[in-house]
Amino acid sequence: MAGMERFTQRARRVLSLAHQEAERARNNFISTEHLLLGLMDEEGGAASRVLRELGLSTDRVREVVNRVTSSSTPFDPSRVELAVDAQQVLEHAVEEARRLGHHYIGTEHILLGLVRVEGIAMEVLRQLGVTADQIRRQIRRVLNESASASRAATSDKVPTPRKFNQVFILHGQEEQKKNVAALIQILGLVPVLLDEKNEDKTIIEYLDKYSNDVALAVIILTNNDPGILQSDIKQPGWRVDHNFIYELGYFRGKLGRNRTCVLYLGDFQDEGELLSAFTGVIFIPLDVAGAWMTQLAKAIQDTGLETNLKNRL
């Protein structure tokens, strides 16, 4: 069904346990009673806690389920499917999560969905002296307790400051990237040389994973870079490829303008247009004399990072 990616691991385990319960009972369809047993069997879930606090046990629930149900004839273990009533339970679970403002679907939502469907599970619960209203009240209490505990833990916990210490270096020639990496190390930061061809993940996927550690992205732009389009005779010079523009915009949006730096060599067509499109991004010309090192070090220091700039430059 749609939305299954939002089900927690415990909720998915409930469905697996319900499947096992249906097979154990030799039923070709997973119904509400099997979901109820699955909720009881997933002992770490909120639903199991609620049901047990209401005085239920797995053995007692299974005893009543066995008494009011019968096995399928003939039974085919390779064709065990969700019954209509079980599908309704899961649909209601999604609705309950949405109503509570939760972005996940847990065992508590499945239990709330279960009590909205008039099936064997509700018959079993009634025989055991438990009503839908009791379950709803108990779930509210458990959720409120969990929320209070979470708030208390958050208020008591001293936040750990983020440690921005990585500098991404990409594009350009190997020698250029090594020179930049050497400067980054001198400043006491960690250079990360990214190569789209060699990474298991794309540059953007890598950044998404490690963005909390990234201090700066340094993009080297030269006319020998694969991201540069060589112009023809009618259009002398060289131009930036659209992929480079996309990456530059991505870094600017992800890290911020003052944490995105372009080291460029030579002139490129429509340079003014590119610069104006990325206002605030740091553009530093590469030069043989090495003035770019001082400018890059200063740009890094201006981000507020602690560096060895005073001692080294």
Steps between C-alpha positions, in 0.01 A plus 500: 500500500608862450687662786668181628836680500371703797441188714757461777707183533282388790184561298639297210596225742138494621392426142760224475385350831137522388597307186656231720187488717283446191725216386496347847120506493502363142313804368555629148411853606661727760207648693452729798555223754842425352591870515393503865728205575781667305459814712520288815807310375695820418573558867715810450222692328267758654195291407626195688561718806148643480337157467702349783427794729133427434554151639541297180755227431598331174391156622160625613438689172606197292273273704194714424601545133526121458160459657317740267679422171563203273770412246466548125415203284703433295802685642778615266802645688631661180186711462451674833365850432356797687125471551277798426454577870879499557548737207242730659695491828819615326315774312355622828849484655625744237206730576566481876865593453399796283241611755761493778748693286747211492727450199535128572259210548573294809337214687282746692347623174429144388324436832295819458408383151414153632236626744328686213427177312223274620669161462605196696767699687239727655287200590800343674579822686141535619502142629814588693330807651687767299318773307606727214469807723729346762763435234475855361537652848796277582673585172457873568653454844798304365561754222481789747746326733740439211476863388565626854801270539637617166463868598670435833790321334540783252499770769753313716735420215781743428503549123816384328636773276544408137858453396538645151846379405477359149571696184376344176731547201371406157568544130826641366822313436653260752797729569268794563285298739809378688623858541165607640492194729846586634382850592190361670716269712728789597191684624415204725198379302431173320516505118266260317586457132187403313510330164165429335654210308650321798246557777257219586245776548450812292643826630153620598415174681830526685424855605150403617653233723783709647362854480519546880880472480555717193660837559548609141477382140787604273427453130794535263406639160753473216475461125637145528223388732241252368231745611617758248380523143766597251373769266533491124671752273189717481484519879854531641575421863325236708171468678367333813294185454142491636593217740758726661238774535266249663766381746598855588137589567457185707800572721392862538155392615621216722796666672436871452661764284804564718574128522520451122820604322604484135868508407519585130787516254492733199199668341175336409214614280222699668693507825302798621172318447620202702625717785175696517295179506676385817527816706694438819686193377875552545687520168881498523730504195777241499839659447855374472625729777270329750290798609197270478621317813482810715158590359363148552637481855345838578166389350503189720579704809214738418254210536580494872702180491794459734812467285875530531493807279670732752785260558558392141429792270 
